[in-house]
Amino acid sequence: MRLASQIFLPAAIVLAAACSSRAQTPTASPTPTPPTSDIFVIDLKEKDGEVRFGEPKKITTFVGYNNQPSFMPDDHNVLYTSIRSKTADIYRYDIKNGTTTQVTNTPESEFSPTLMHDGKNISVVRVEADGTQRLWKFPIAGGQPSLILENVKPVGYHLWIDDHTLALFVLGTSGKPNTLQLIDISSGKSEVVAENPGRILRRIPNQNKFSFVHKISDHEWVIKAFDLRTHTSASLNNTLPGVEDYAWLPDDRLLMAKDSKLFVVTPLIGKDWTEVADFAAAGLTHITRIAVAPKGNRIAVVAVLRK
């Protein structure tokens, strides 16, 4: 969305300020300057149940908003969102050769880049010229984008379950809460899974389930699993206090961050989060989003580099 003097921030920020029901995803109103953040890639090794992390490598050089990293299946390409003018575009970083390529370049804003099951397109949440937030797709090789869901809006975040099923964070309007919905794009059928979800939706490794954060109250945030066979939800573990960003490690453990530290927990077995890394010495603060590479050999995190 382009206005003369405003920069609009990620999906779910544009409208959420008007949807302030209990325990919504923390958001901010549009501001003249987006928050500065960077993306770091960190090597990961697991041995005998221990998780070890390497030194963070900053993959973003532009000073400004860099966020929402997502690994591609090859493990060495990372898609992410960056605001470098008045709108947000999608970029791709190649870890092997250290190059950055711009993927989208439009007057609108694109967020939450996700490779689709066909391997030829990425899906994005697009903030259109009139402020509408809907799900679109862009060919990776270049070409015109196309709309995926015409009537579902405003979309905040999304997760592909298969080539025709989506889990969608849909923002509430007119005082209604945000909802997590399961939608079949072939039939148009939808099902509300929960109200007041968090922004991170993940497939659970080795299971026919996906996970989400359920914000039951301002002080009780629970990571839950939705069973795609029975269409029921079950609690897995409380989040770290006030934290909603998480990822799954290949060994079925959950990974979260707070400030400069990373924590893990084994759902349903270990109730307490265990610290496994502290990147304060590397200058990382305010770690938020986490993405794990498909092979589990590295992670990408969004953080603020201490000056």
N, C-alpha and C positions, 0 to 999 in steps of 0.2 A: 504494500500500500504506500503510495507516494504523496506526501504533502510538502508544502514549501519549506517548512522549518521543523518537521518532526521526524524522528526515526522510530519505527514501530518494532517492538521486540518480539520474541518468539511466540509461536502459536500458543494459545491459552493465556497470553498476557493481554492481548488486544481487548478481549471482552470480559475477562474474569474479574476485573475491577468492579464491574457492575453486578457480579454474581457472587455475593459475599456470604452465602450460607455457611454454616459451621464446617470447619475443617477442610475448606477448599485448598487446592494447591496454592502455596504462597506465590503471589504474583506482584507485579508493579504496574503502575500506569505508564503510558508512553512518556518518554523523556527525551530531551534534545540530544543527550549523549548516551549511547548504550553502555552497559557495564563492560569493562575490559576483562578479558579472560583469554587463556591460552590452552592449547591441547598438548598433552605430553604422552609419549609412548614409553612403556616400561616393560622390559623383558620379565617373564614369569617362569619359574621352575618349581615343580612339585616333586618331592621325594620323601617317601616314608611318612606321608601325612603332613609334612612341613611345606609351607609356601614361602618361597624366597623371591624377592624382587630385585631387579637391577636398578641402575641409575636412570632417572627420568630424562628423556630426550624431548626437547621442545620442537614440535613440527610446524608451528605457526609462527610466522615472522611479522605479519600485519598487526599493528598495535590497535586493538579494539575488541569487538565481540567475536570470539571464535568458540563454537560450542557444538553440541549434539554429534559427537563422533560415532561412526558406525563402520565396522570392519566389513570388507567384502570377502567373499569365500576364499580368495587366494592368500589371505592372512597378511598381506603387505600393502594393500591399498585401503586407505581410510577416507570415507566420505564425511564431510562436516559442513556446518553452516557458518558463514562469516558475513558480517555487515561492514562493507567497505565504502559505501556511499550512503544514499538515503534508504536503500532497501537491502534485504538479505538475499544472498545467492549461495549455491552449493559448490563446494570445491572438493577435489580429490588429491590426497597426498600419497605418493609412492614411497614407502619406507626403503625399498631397495636402492633407488637412485636419488632419493631426496628431492624429488620434483613435485611441484604443486600445479594442478590443472583446474581451470574454472569449468564447471559442468553446466551451470545455468547462468544466464545473463539477461534478465528481464526487468521491465519496469515494476513488476510485482515483487513480492517477497516469498521465498521458498524456505521451508524449515523441515527438520526431521527426515533427512534423506535415508531411504531404506531400499536396498536392492530387492527387486521383486523375484518371484519364483522362476520367471522365464529367463532370468539372467541378462535380459536385454534392456530392461527399463528400471528406473528408480522411481519410487513413489515419494511424494512430498506433500506436506501441508502447505497450501498456497494461500497467502493473504492477497485477495484480488483487489482490483482498483477501487471497488466500493466498500472494502473492508470485510467482505465475505470470506470465511475460512473453510475451504473444501479440499478434498483429497484429489491430487492430480498425479500424472505420471509423465516422465521425460525419457526419451530414448537415450541410452548411454552414448551411442554412436553419433548423436546429434539428430535434430529434427524437431518438429512441432510437438508441444505437450498436448495431452488430452485429459479430459475429466474422467475420474473413476466413479465417483458417486455424486450425482447431480443434486439430490434432494437432502442429503445428510449434511447438516451444518449447524453450528460452527464446530468443525473438527479441531481438536487440540493435538492429539498424539495418536499413533496407530501401530499395530503389530499384525503382520501377515501370519495367519495360522496355516493356510495352504493357498493354492492359487485362486481360490474364490471366496475365502472366508477371512474376515478381518475382526480384530478386537480394536475398538475405537474409544478413545476418550473424547466425549462430546460435551462441550461446554453448555451449562445451563443458561437459560435466558429468562427474563421476566421473573426473577426471584427464585427460579427453580435451580436445584443443585446440579453440579456436573454429574455425568453418568458414564459408566463403562458399559459399552454395548458390543454384542457379538452380531455381526452382520454378514449375510450371504449375498455377495454382489450379483450372483446369477439370478436368484429369486427375489431379492430385495427384502427378504425376511430379516427381522432384527429381534434381539432379545436383550433386555437390560440385565446385566450381571450384578451391578452394584451402584450405589450412589456415593459421591465424594471419593472417587479413586485418586491415587497418585498418578504422576505423569509417566512413570516407567512401567512398561508392559514387556514381559519376557517369556519366551518358551522355556519350560523346565527341561533340563537335559534328561534324555532317556525316558521321558514320560509323555503321555498324551494329555498334557496339561500346560496351561500358561499361568503366570503369576502376576500379581498386581498388589499395590499398597492400598488397603482400605482405611480411610481416615474416619474412624468411628467417632472420635471426638477430637477436640483440639490437642489433647494430651495422650491419645491412644491411637497409634498408627500400627497396623498389623499387616505383614506380608501374607497374602493368601494365595492358594492354588485353586484354579478353576479346572475341573475335570471335563474334558471335551466329550467324553462318552456319556457320563451321567448328568452333565450340566449342573453340577453342584460345586459349592465353594467350601474350602476348609482352611483354617488358620495354620500357618507354618511357624511364624516367629514375629515377635515385636520388632520394630525397627529401632535403630539408635534414636534417642530422643531428638525430635525435630528434623530427622533426615528421611528423605523419600527416594533418593537415588540409590540403586543397587544393581548388581549383576550376579550371574551364576558362574561358578567355576566348573570345569569339567568333572570334578569329583563330587558334584551335587552339593557343594557348600555355597552359601551366600556371601557376597562381598559388599561391604559398604564403606563409606569414608566419612570422616568428620575432621574438619580443619586440615591438618597435614597428615593425618593418620589413616591407615586402612585397617579394617576389622573383618573377621570371618566368623561364621557360625554354621553348625550343621543343624538344619531345621528338624524339629521334633525330637532331637537328641540332646544337643547343647543349647541351653537357654540363654547363656551369656555370650556376648560378642567378645572375641579375643583379638587383641591388637597383634598385627603381623608385620606392620611396616610404619615408619615415620619418616616423611620426606621434608621435615623442617630444615634439615641441614642443606638440602638442595634448593631451598627457598620457596617451596610450594606451600600455599595456604588456601583455605576455602575450597577444598576439593569437592566437586559436586558429581557430575555425571561420570559413569564408568562404563566402558565397553570392553568385552573380552573377545579376543580373536577366536575364530572357529576352532583352531587347533589347541587353544588354551596356552599358547606359548608367549603371549604378551597381552597387555591391557592398554587402553587409552583412557586418560582421565582429563577432565576439565578442571583447571585450577587457576588461581591468581598467583603470579610470581612476585614474591616479596621484593620490594625495592631497597 
